[in-house]
Amino acid sequence: HEKWKLFTTRPIPLSTHSEVSLAISMDSKEAVDAFNAAAGVNGGTADINPVQDMDFMYGRDIADLDGHVWGPFWMDASAIPPSY
């Protein structure tokens, strides 16, 4: 945080607040799971929300050390139901 304060005078929100969610497209469900696991063993918090598994889309959300939400997901656009 001290380094970040060199770039802005804006307050740094508490890690318990949500300010942004960053979605990251992954190549497979396995890549989503690997991202989630890596976050969990490197200081982040894995699965902060329920796992989203809708057959055509799969995602798991993590929080980094500052509480930012990252949403790695996989999607097969050709399998999206017409009603979605």
NORMO-V40560 format. One record per pair of residues at least 24 apart in sequence whose ideal C-beta (glycine too) atoms are under 8 Angstrom apart, sorted by the first residue. I is the first residue (numbers start at 0). J is the second residue. Records with the same first field share a line. If there is no record, write none. Layout:
I=J + J
//
This chain:
11=65
12=66
13=66
14=62 + 64 + 65 + 66
15=66
16=66
17=66 + 68
18=66 + 67
19=67 + 68
20=60 + 68 + 69 + 70
21=67 + 68 + 69 + 70
22=58 + 70 + 71 + 72
23=69 + 70 + 71 + 72
24=72 + 73 + 74
25=71 + 72 + 73
26=73
27=73
28=57 + 73
30=71 + 73
31=57 + 58 + 59 + 71 + 72 + 73
32=59
34=59 + 61 + 69 + 71
35=59 + 61 + 71
38=63 + 69
43=69
54=78
55=79 + 80 + 83
//
